[in-house]
Amino acid sequence: MTRQIQPIGATLAPLRWAIMNPIKARLKQQGIAYPLEQLIILKVIREHDNSLVQQEIAEMMGKDKSVILRMVNALENENFICRVVDANDRRRNILKLTETGRELMIRFVEIETQVTIDLMEGLTENELSTFDKVIEQIKTNSGKLI
C-alpha cells in the first residue's frame, strides 16, 4: 500500500494556528495588545541587526509592500521603530528598533520561547532532531524549485 501524499500546506496550516494561538493568548495575558504580525516585523528587524528596509521585510514575509508600509507606520507611531536614512544610499530608510521596541521584543521573545518549550513537551531529543532535519530538507527542496 502506497502512502497517499497530502499537500504540505494543508498539513502545516493547522500547525501554524496551533503555534500562533497560544502565543496570542499569552500575549493577551501579559497585556501585550499588538498584532502578532507587527511583533514579527519587530523581531525580523532585531534579528537582522537593524539593517532592513520595508521592501526586504515585505519579501521575507511574503506580503505586499503596502501592507508592510501600514504596519511599519503603526509601529513607528507607537515608537517601537524609527526610520534612519541609509548613509550609503540616501533614498533608503533603514528600520531600527527604539528602546521601547527593544523592551517589547524582550517580552515577546520570552513568551515565544516559553510557548515553544510548552509545545515541545513530550518530544524526545531524537524526535526534535528529526523534525529539524525534515524542515531543513523541505526548505532546501523549496529553494531548488524557485
Backbone as CSV, one residue per row, in Angstrom:
resi,resn,N_x,N_y,N_z,CA_x,CA_y,CA_z,C_x,C_y,C_z
1,MET,0.843,-1.178,0.000,0.000,0.000,0.000,0.891,1.245,0.000
2,THR,0.644,2.120,-0.936,1.434,3.346,-1.021,0.811,4.432,-0.159
3,ARG,1.697,5.225,0.399,1.268,6.345,1.238,0.685,7.432,0.356
4,GLN,-0.483,7.905,0.723,-1.095,8.986,-0.038,-0.419,10.303,0.345
5,ILE,-0.036,11.060,-0.654,0.642,12.336,-0.433,-0.402,13.408,-0.111
6,GLN,-0.196,14.058,1.025,-1.033,15.190,1.415,-0.255,16.473,1.105
7,PRO,-0.916,17.493,0.590,-0.205,18.757,0.358,0.418,19.274,1.662
8,ILE,1.663,19.697,1.576,2.372,20.174,2.766,1.638,21.356,3.396
9,GLY,1.126,22.247,2.556,0.406,23.404,3.086,-0.798,23.000,3.915
10,ALA,-1.522,21.977,3.470,-2.695,21.501,4.206,-2.296,20.880,5.538
11,THR,-1.110,20.324,5.587,-0.611,19.737,6.828,-0.091,20.819,7.772
12,LEU,0.597,21.810,7.209,1.241,22.820,8.050,0.309,23.941,8.507
13,ALA,-0.734,24.238,7.743,-1.633,25.341,8.127,-2.215,25.147,9.530
14,PRO,-2.752,23.968,9.859,-3.258,23.798,11.227,-2.142,23.894,12.274
15,LEU,-0.937,23.472,11.911,0.194,23.582,12.825,0.518,25.050,13.100
16,ARG,0.433,25.859,12.060,0.684,27.303,12.217,-0.259,27.894,13.255
17,TRP,-1.538,27.539,13.153,-2.521,28.054,14.120,-2.281,27.464,15.502
18,ALA,-1.856,26.205,15.552,-1.579,25.562,16.830,-0.416,26.243,17.551
19,ILE,0.444,26.887,16.803,1.569,27.620,17.381,1.157,29.057,17.699
20,MET,0.492,29.700,16.759,0.160,31.120,16.917,-0.887,31.373,18.010
21,ASN,-1.878,30.511,18.114,-2.947,30.756,19.086,-2.455,30.812,20.526
22,PRO,-1.604,29.875,20.971,-1.088,30.002,22.338,-0.207,31.251,22.533
23,ILE,0.529,31.621,21.495,1.343,32.842,21.607,0.423,34.046,21.773
24,LYS,-0.612,34.134,20.944,-1.562,35.242,21.057,-2.221,35.270,22.435
25,ALA,-2.583,34.097,22.945,-3.225,34.020,24.261,-2.277,34.514,25.360
26,ARG,-1.015,34.104,25.283,-0.040,34.543,26.295,0.238,36.040,26.187
27,LEU,0.298,36.539,24.951,0.492,37.986,24.786,-0.649,38.741,25.450
28,LYS,-1.862,38.269,25.216,-3.044,38.916,25.811,-2.976,38.847,27.338
29,GLN,-2.592,37.684,27.884,-2.461,37.542,29.337,-1.442,38.516,29.909
30,GLN,-0.406,38.808,29.130,0.661,39.711,29.571,0.353,41.176,29.262
31,GLY,-0.825,41.432,28.695,-1.224,42.805,28.393,-0.556,43.381,27.159
32,ILE,-0.053,42.512,26.288,0.573,42.965,25.039,-0.488,42.857,23.953
33,ALA,-1.015,44.004,23.551,-2.181,44.025,22.662,-1.831,44.447,21.239
34,TYR,-0.691,43.986,20.749,-0.284,44.342,19.393,-0.439,43.119,18.496
35,PRO,-0.799,43.346,17.240,-0.955,42.210,16.324,0.347,41.410,16.206
36,LEU,0.194,40.101,16.156,1.347,39.213,16.081,2.222,39.534,14.874
37,GLU,1.627,39.876,13.739,2.430,40.192,12.547,3.321,41.411,12.784
38,GLN,2.835,42.389,13.535,3.670,43.552,13.836,4.832,43.148,14.750
39,LEU,4.555,42.275,15.702,5.626,41.803,16.579,6.660,41.002,15.792
40,ILE,6.191,40.262,14.812,7.123,39.501,13.968,7.995,40.454,13.162
41,ILE,7.433,41.558,12.687,8.245,42.555,11.973,9.343,43.084,12.900
42,LEU,8.980,43.401,14.132,9.988,43.876,15.089,11.077,42.829,15.296
43,LYS,10.660,41.583,15.395,11.636,40.505,15.601,12.553,40.362,14.392
44,VAL,11.999,40.459,13.197,12.815,40.370,11.976,13.828,41.510,11.936
45,ILE,13.392,42.713,12.280,14.312,43.861,12.313,15.432,43.592,13.315
46,ARG,15.063,43.106,14.479,16.053,42.812,15.522,17.035,41.737,15.060
47,GLU,16.532,40.680,14.458,17.392,39.572,14.031,18.331,39.965,12.896
48,HIS,17.980,41.007,12.157,18.839,41.457,11.057,19.614,42.711,11.448
49,ASP,19.820,42.852,12.744,20.694,43.887,13.290,20.313,45.291,12.822
50,ASN,19.006,45.552,12.808,18.522,46.894,12.472,19.044,47.390,11.124
51,SER,19.052,46.522,10.118,19.630,46.929,8.835,18.671,46.727,7.658
52,LEU,17.396,46.481,7.928,16.444,46.192,6.856,15.654,47.420,6.434
53,VAL,15.172,47.370,5.201,14.223,48.364,4.714,12.889,47.649,4.500
54,GLN,11.828,48.423,4.330,10.475,47.862,4.194,10.381,46.821,3.101
55,GLN,10.983,47.071,1.954,10.914,46.142,0.829,11.449,44.767,1.221
56,GLU,12.556,44.735,1.944,13.149,43.458,2.357,12.228,42.700,3.311
57,ILE,11.585,43.426,4.196,10.647,42.791,5.123,9.457,42.225,4.349
58,ALA,8.955,42.977,3.381,7.834,42.505,2.558,8.202,41.206,1.849
59,GLU,9.405,41.148,1.304,9.856,39.944,0.601,10.001,38.766,1.557
60,MET,10.566,38.996,2.730,10.765,37.925,3.706,9.438,37.347,4.189
61,MET,8.470,38.236,4.378,7.192,37.809,4.938,6.184,37.419,3.860
62,GLY,6.540,37.639,2.592,5.624,37.307,1.513,4.382,38.172,1.523
63,LYS,4.557,39.432,1.900,3.437,40.378,1.995,3.626,41.506,0.996
64,ASP,2.530,42.105,0.604,2.561,43.256,-0.281,3.231,44.429,0.435
65,LYS,3.956,45.237,-0.334,4.663,46.384,0.251,3.716,47.333,0.976
66,SER,2.510,47.517,0.436,1.573,48.452,1.061,1.101,47.945,2.428
67,VAL,0.970,46.628,2.577,0.587,46.046,3.864,1.696,46.282,4.883
68,ILE,2.932,46.037,4.462,4.081,46.254,5.346,4.198,47.738,5.693
69,LEU,3.961,48.605,4.719,4.027,50.043,4.979,3.057,50.438,6.088
70,ARG,1.837,49.937,6.029,0.849,50.261,7.075,1.317,49.766,8.447
71,MET,1.855,48.555,8.480,2.322,48.009,9.760,3.538,48.788,10.276
72,VAL,4.447,49.132,9.379,5.629,49.905,9.776,5.204,51.281,10.289
73,ASN,4.255,51.903,9.616,3.756,53.202,10.091,3.150,53.080,11.486
74,ALA,2.384,52.023,11.715,1.780,51.806,13.035,2.863,51.595,14.089
75,LEU,3.882,50.817,13.755,4.984,50.577,14.697,5.759,51.856,14.994
76,GLU,5.922,52.675,13.969,6.611,53.951,14.178,5.758,54.886,15.037
77,ASN,4.463,54.904,14.803,3.560,55.746,15.605,3.552,55.335,17.077
78,GLU,3.773,54.045,17.334,3.832,53.543,18.715,5.239,53.685,19.315
79,ASN,6.163,54.254,18.550,7.549,54.463,18.980,8.309,53.160,19.219
80,PHE,7.982,52.115,18.431,8.716,50.859,18.513,9.873,50.820,17.519
81,ILE,9.734,51.578,16.439,10.797,51.658,15.434,10.954,53.099,14.993
82,CYS,12.074,53.345,14.334,12.274,54.632,13.671,12.933,54.347,12.321
83,ARG,12.758,55.291,11.430,13.397,55.194,10.113,14.643,56.067,10.135
84,VAL,15.748,55.491,9.637,17.020,56.211,9.595,17.510,56.175,8.155
85,VAL,17.885,57.325,7.633,18.389,57.402,6.257,19.702,56.642,6.171
86,ASP,19.792,55.766,5.181,20.995,54.973,4.938,22.120,55.910,4.492
87,ALA,23.242,55.865,5.197,24.372,56.742,4.880,24.941,56.444,3.489
88,ASN,24.795,55.209,3.013,25.327,54.822,1.713,24.362,55.081,0.560
89,ASP,23.077,55.203,0.872,22.060,55.437,-0.159,20.928,56.242,0.467
90,ARG,20.952,57.523,0.254,20.010,58.425,0.920,18.560,58.182,0.512
91,ARG,18.319,57.350,-0.505,16.946,57.023,-0.909,16.353,55.936,-0.028
92,ARG,17.214,55.250,0.717,16.771,54.128,1.554,16.597,54.558,3.003
93,ASN,15.508,54.103,3.612,15.294,54.311,5.037,15.401,52.973,5.752
94,ILE,16.394,52.865,6.594,16.612,51.644,7.366,15.706,51.694,8.591
95,LEU,15.121,50.550,8.915,14.241,50.456,10.075,15.053,49.987,11.273
96,LYS,14.939,50.716,12.369,15.674,50.387,13.587,14.714,50.358,14.760
97,LEU,14.981,49.449,15.691,14.192,49.387,16.911,14.562,50.552,17.818
98,THR,13.562,51.110,18.461,13.804,52.099,19.502,14.009,51.344,20.814
99,GLU,14.316,52.045,21.864,14.451,51.401,23.183,13.121,50.745,23.578
100,THR,12.019,51.414,23.292,10.699,50.843,23.577,10.493,49.562,22.776
101,GLY,10.904,49.563,21.528,10.799,48.377,20.689,11.665,47.240,21.199
102,ARG,12.874,47.553,21.655,13.764,46.521,22.201,13.169,45.897,23.464
103,GLU,12.579,46.735,24.313,11.950,46.225,25.536,10.772,45.310,25.208
104,LEU,9.959,45.702,24.227,8.840,44.863,23.811,9.346,43.537,23.252
105,MET,10.449,43.570,22.503,10.995,42.348,21.932,11.494,41.398,23.004
106,ILE,12.059,41.918,24.065,12.497,41.064,25.171,11.296,40.306,25.726
107,ARG,10.201,41.013,25.965,8.992,40.365,26.485,8.424,39.363,25.486
108,PHE,8.384,39.745,24.200,7.833,38.861,23.174,8.654,37.586,23.051
109,VAL,9.961,37.704,23.003,10.829,36.534,22.856,10.697,35.611,24.064
110,GLU,10.548,36.175,25.259,10.343,35.344,26.448,9.054,34.531,26.312
111,ILE,7.985,35.178,25.872,6.700,34.495,25.690,6.822,33.438,24.593
112,GLU,7.397,33.811,23.476,7.550,32.892,22.345,8.389,31.673,22.746
113,THR,9.451,31.900,23.504,10.313,30.810,23.949,9.566,29.871,24.885
114,GLN,8.817,30.431,25.826,8.087,29.582,26.770,7.009,28.775,26.058
115,VAL,6.303,29.391,25.113,5.300,28.650,24.350,5.972,27.524,23.559
116,THR,7.121,27.802,22.974,7.853,26.770,22.223,8.226,25.610,23.136
117,ILE,8.716,25.911,24.315,9.061,24.859,25.287,7.821,24.035,25.621
118,ASP,6.710,24.718,25.861,5.467,24.024,26.199,4.974,23.156,25.042
119,LEU,5.110,23.657,23.822,4.664,22.894,22.654,5.537,21.664,22.409
120,MET,6.789,21.724,22.784,7.714,20.613,22.559,7.644,19.562,23.668
121,GLU,6.820,19.828,24.672,6.705,18.896,25.799,6.333,17.494,25.303
122,GLY,7.019,16.515,25.841,6.729,15.130,25.487,7.489,14.618,24.278
123,LEU,8.221,15.483,23.604,9.014,15.058,22.454,10.435,14.748,22.904
124,THR,11.000,13.702,22.348,12.376,13.341,22.696,13.352,14.195,21.883
125,GLU,14.598,14.191,22.318,15.647,14.894,21.562,15.754,14.333,20.150
126,ASN,15.616,13.030,20.016,15.684,12.392,18.706,14.530,12.868,17.815
127,GLU,13.336,12.952,18.367,12.183,13.426,17.589,12.370,14.877,17.169
128,LEU,12.872,15.704,18.078,13.107,17.113,17.747,14.188,17.247,16.686
129,SER,15.225,16.435,16.776,16.293,16.459,15.782,15.751,16.048,14.413
130,THR,14.931,15.011,14.381,14.326,14.564,13.125,13.426,15.657,12.558
131,PHE,12.647,16.288,13.411,11.769,17.385,12.993,12.593,18.493,12.333
132,ASP,13.680,18.894,12.981,14.550,19.938,12.429,15.109,19.535,11.068
133,LYS,15.539,18.280,10.945,16.102,17.793,9.679,15.050,17.806,8.571
134,VAL,13.837,17.390,8.891,12.758,17.375,7.895,12.463,18.792,7.424
135,ILE,12.356,19.716,8.337,12.073,21.115,7.975,13.190,21.671,7.098
136,GLU,14.430,21.430,7.471,15.567,21.925,6.678,15.572,21.327,5.280
137,GLN,15.250,20.046,5.160,15.229,19.409,3.842,14.111,19.989,2.975
138,ILE,12.956,20.241,3.574,11.855,20.854,2.822,12.259,22.245,2.350
139,LYS,12.920,23.019,3.208,13.381,24.355,2.804,14.405,24.260,1.680
140,THR,15.312,23.310,1.759,16.307,23.102,0.715,15.629,22.761,-0.601
141,ASN,14.690,21.824,-0.552,13.955,21.425,-1.753,13.169,22.591,-2.343
142,SER,12.606,23.408,-1.476,11.845,24.572,-1.941,12.743,25.523,-2.724
143,GLY,13.947,25.745,-2.199,14.885,26.626,-2.892,15.244,26.137,-4.288
144,LYS,15.248,24.838,-4.476,15.545,24.264,-5.790,14.406,24.462,-6.778
145,LEU,13.200,24.670,-6.279,12.037,24.810,-7.143,11.813,26.234,-7.649
146,ILE,12.500,27.166,-7.050,12.285,28.577,-7.399,13.222,28.985,-8.511
